[in-house]
Structures are given as C-alpha cells and as structure tokens.
C-alpha cells in the first residue's frame, strides 16, 4: 500500500516544516470548539510519517512544528489577556512535543514509542509548570468518539494512548505491516471492551436540579463590571425556577463581597432565596480575606436558609488567581496581574447536604482529573462545576470546559452540573452526553431530574500512575527493539 500524495508531500524536503505545522493544525481542528475528531488521527498519522527514519535533529524540529500547529490556534484566546504569556506558553509546550520527536526511535519501533511518549507529554503539561495547564488536550478531541469510555478504566491518559495507538495502527497498515496493525487493533479493542465491562457506579436516588445562568455581556471582567449587577441578575433569573426543586446551582464568583461573606448582605439574601425555593442552594463567592489575600469558594445553603458548608478552591489559575514569582513578574505586567492571591483551600471536595453528597470542582479544577477523583472518592454522588467564563474572548475555553466536564462524567460515573454566568451551562450524564447546553450571554434557567450515584470506577481508584508506568515501559521497549534492529536514516532538510 503506497502513501497518499499528501503524506508524500509532507515528508519531502520542501514540505516537512509546513507539513509539521499542518499536522498539528489538524489536531487543533479536532479540538473544541471545532470538534472534527477524525482529524486528530490524521494529524498524528502525518506526524508519524514526518519523523519516520529521520535523524534526531529533524525529529525534534518537526515535533516542535507539530506542537506549534496544535497549540497556537487552540490557545489563541490568551492573546486577549497577554500576548507575551500566549507566546511563552505555546513555545514551551511546542518544545515539549519537540522532545517527543527527539525521544522517539526513528525505525518501526516508533509505533510502540509514540503512544507512550504522547502519554508522558500530556501527563507533564497537565502538571507542570505552576500546577499544570491542561488546555487543548488530546482527550478533549476524542470525547465524542466510540472509544471515549476508556477513560473510566485508566483515566484520560488511557484515552491519549488509545488515540495514538489507532493512528499507529493506520501507519502500520500503510506500510503493509498487517501483523503489527492487527496487534494494535486487538490492544485498542481490548481496552474498549474493558471499558464496557468495568464498573461505573450505580443509581441511588434522583433529584431535581436547576442551573441558574444570569446572562450578560461576554468578555467582561471584575475590573470593568459592577459586581452587584451580576449578583442581581442571578437573583432575578432565579425567579424563573420551577418548583419543586431539590438543588439550585449558581456559577462561580457571582457573589463578590467587600470583606467577609459571613457578615454580608448577600449571605442574607441567599439564605432567603434558599428558604423561598425550599431547596439546597450552592453559590460561588469571592471574599476579601486581607489586603493581600482573597478566597474563592462555593457556599452551600440548606432549604431552611442555614449555611451548612463551603468548599474553597484548591487548584488555582496561575497568573489569574495567584501569581508565581510575583516579585519578579509584577514589574513586567502590573496592570494585568491580580492584586491579591487567592487562598488555597484544604478541605475535601465534597459537601454533605439534604440534596445528597455534592462533589465540587470549581471552574479551572474541572480540567484536572485529580480534583474530580478527590470529590468522588470522598463520597460525592454528583459533581458540580460552578464556573465563570465571562471574562474570556471567543468560545475556545468554554467549549473545552464542556469537553472536560464530559471527560469527568465518564471517568467518575457521575452526572456533572456545569453552571456559568454567561455560558456555557449544561448537564452532562455519566455516558458523557451533554444536555440543555445554554448559549452565550443569555439569561436562562435549565432544569433536569438527574441521578445520584454511588460506587467508584477504576479510574477514580487508580489515578494516573498505571498509565505513566505503561508509557515508560513502552518507550523502554521501543528503544531496546530499535537497538537490536536499527533502521537506516533518511537525511532530509526540513
């Protein structure tokens, strides 16, 4: 079987750099908000063809181009906040995929190495630097595929591995290595079958839930927004709730108080709303702790109006909610950085309420599988994601957040309730299906009868380490195989 003409062009000396960018661009178009997921497989296949039998420097350069083509479009929203930060993030993470190309053996052993290398690269950028930046990730592009359910077995890193294995299976078929392609197909189908049989929780009860989206202009920030207007919009929107209802979820930080929340007028108004609705109410609050510190938390009210719990956000947004190396960076961007750092929470991500045990991942935390795992391992029966995407330009972040909610639903076997002030709000069922997604800027209340669920999946029990271990083993095996059967290199310019 011969390579398609576009692959031949991509591999030749004149098209290698452009081909690398195009391969990454195909991966970008597979991501939200575009969501053409088959392009991820084509992009990975093109990357594999580009580095096949190439010297180390060529593999590294083409890997960098692949990463740049992927990440520059999918993180373009950052330009609206900071052009230097956007360039730095894209260059650093593109260099990470340059290392993927560099570390990959050039011969057929690459078919074993690349799934492991992509797993390791994604694991690194989900955790480093400053706690990780898990945006525009490969699993987001595959959340609507037939193999998306594999995340409930060994988490999102397994979905990374499965996606790359499928691309390598196609590569082996192009090279008429039918036995290798068959082995890879068996591996992929085995994980898919395991996902069907693996535990994913069971229903214990049902509750009526209302999500309140107050509406308002997109691309607005605290500095140019009257905070009481945001609060008022959500109070008014709450009058649209159809009773009876068990749980009402407001977005992140739509309740912004000067001083402490405990003594505020907003606390009293929320207590009265919970009493009026005769429902458990969860509302996102920001309060001033001191001149240098603030807190971002979900306040939980019982139907009688009493404040029965709170969950303080643990995973904070670097440069948005805290400033790493503030003394060095602040002189370079004094107007962009937050004046106060958010105080990092320490409590478990679960609050026991009359409506059930509520697992909570606030906004940025939904991108991190470990926060959802904490919530469910502590007994969470549903996962709430109060978020605030109103400050973002375009809809790249918001759609990626919906995709992350889908991943967390599949991983945990729980319904996910995402509430945003200007969109997108939605319900996501345990199979990853999105229900009643709102549009941007509209005022709307959406309601659904959802399941409370118990039990853990394998993903919530094991975490990422089994996949990291498998990835390291695959890379080691690939290099041992390559050393025993070295392949002559093609010396091409890029």
C-alpha positions, 0 to 999 in steps of 0.5 A, a space after each residue: 500500500 503506497 502513501 497518499 500524495 499528501 503524506 508524500 508531500 509532507 515528508 519531502 524536503 520542501 514540505 516537512 516544516 509546513 507539513 509539521 505545522 499542518 499536522 498539528 493544525 489538524 489536531 487543533 481542528 479536532 479540538 473544541 470548539 471545532 470538534 472534527 475528531 477524525 482529524 486528530 488521527 490524521 494529524 498524528 498519522 502525518 506526524 508519524 510519517 514526518 519523523 519516520 527514519 529521520 535523524 534526531 535533529 529533524 525529529 525534534 524540529 518537526 515535533 516542535 512544528 507539530 506542537 506549534 500547529 496544535 497549540 497556537 490556534 487552540 490557545 489563541 484566546 490568551 492573546 486577549 489577556 497577554 500576548 507575551 504569556 500566549 507566546 511563552 506558553 505555546 513555545 514551551 509546550 511546542 518544545 515539549 512535543 519537540 522532545 517527543 520527536 527527539 525521544 522517539 526511535 526513528 525505525 518501526 519501533 516508533 509505533 510502540 514509542 509514540 503512544 507512550 511518549 504522547 502519554 508522558 507529554 500530556 501527563 507533564 503539561 497537565 502538571 507542570 509548570 505552576 500546577 499544570 495547564 491542561 488546555 487543548 488536550 488530546 482527550 478533549 478531541 476524542 470525547 465524542 468518539 466510540 472509544 471515549 469510555 476508556 477513560 473510566 478504566 485508566 483515566 484520560 491518559 488511557 484515552 491519549 494512548 488509545 488515540 495514538 495507538 489507532 493512528 499507529 495502527 493506520 501507519 502500520 497498515 500503510 506500510 503493509 505491516 498487517 501483523 503489527 496493525 492487527 496487534 494494535 487493533 486487538 490492544 485498542 479493542 481490548 481496552 474498549 471492551 474493558 471499558 464496557 465491562 468495568 464498573 461505573 457506579 450505580 443509581 441511588 436516588 434522583 433529584 431535581 436540579 436547576 442551573 441558574 445562568 444570569 446572562 450578560 455581556 461576554 468578555 467582561 471582567 471584575 475590573 470593568 463590571 459592577 459586581 452587584 449587577 451580576 449578583 442581581 441578575 442571578 437573583 432575578 433569573 432565579 425567579 424563573 425556577 420551577 418548583 419543586 426543586 431539590 438543588 439550585 446551582 449558581 456559577 462561580 464568583 457571582 457573589 463578590 463581597 467587600 470583606 467577609 461573606 459571613 457578615 454580608 448582605 448577600 449571605 442574607 439574601 441567599 439564605 432567603 432565596 434558599 428558604 423561598 425555593 425550599 431547596 439546597 442552594 450552592 453559590 460561588 463567592 469571592 471574599 476579601 480575606 486581607 489586603 493581600 489575600 482573597 478566597 474563592 469558594 462555593 457556599 452551600 445553603 440548606 432549604 431552611 436558609 442555614 449555611 451548612 458548608 463551603 468548599 474553597 478552591 484548591 487548584 488555582 489559575 496561575 497568573 489569574 488567581 495567584 501569581 508565581 514569582 510575583 516579585 519578579 513578574 509584577 514589574 513586567 505586567 502590573 496592570 494585568 496581574 491580580 492584586 491579591 492571591 487567592 487562598 488555597 483551600 484544604 478541605 475535601 471536595 465534597 459537601 454533605 447536604 439534604 440534596 445528597 453528597 455534592 462533589 465540587 470542582 470549581 471552574 479551572 479544577 474541572 480540567 484536572 482529573 485529580 480534583 474530580 477523583 478527590 470529590 468522588 472518592 470522598 463520597 460525592 454522588 454528583 459533581 458540580 462545576 460552578 464556573 465563570 467564563 465571562 471574562 474570556 474572548 471567543 468560545 475556545 475555553 468554554 467549549 473545552 470546559 464542556 469537553 472536560 466536564 464530559 471527560 469527568 462524567 465518564 471517568 467518575 460515573 457521575 452526572 456533572 452540573 456545569 453552571 456559568 454566568 454567561 455560558 456555557 451551562 449544561 448537564 452532562 450524564 455519566 455516558 458523557 452526553 451533554 444536555 440543555 447546553 445554554 448559549 452565550 450571554 443569555 439569561 436562562 434557567 435549565 432544569 433536569 431530574 438527574 441521578 445520584 450515584 454511588 460506587 467508584 470506577 477504576 479510574 477514580 481508584 487508580 489515578 494516573 500512575 498505571 498509565 505513566 508506568 505503561 508509557 515508560 515501559 513502552 518507550 523502554 521497549 521501543 528503544 531496546 527493539 530499535 537497538 537490536 534492529 536499527 533502521 537506516 536514516 533518511 537525511 532530509 532538510 526540513 
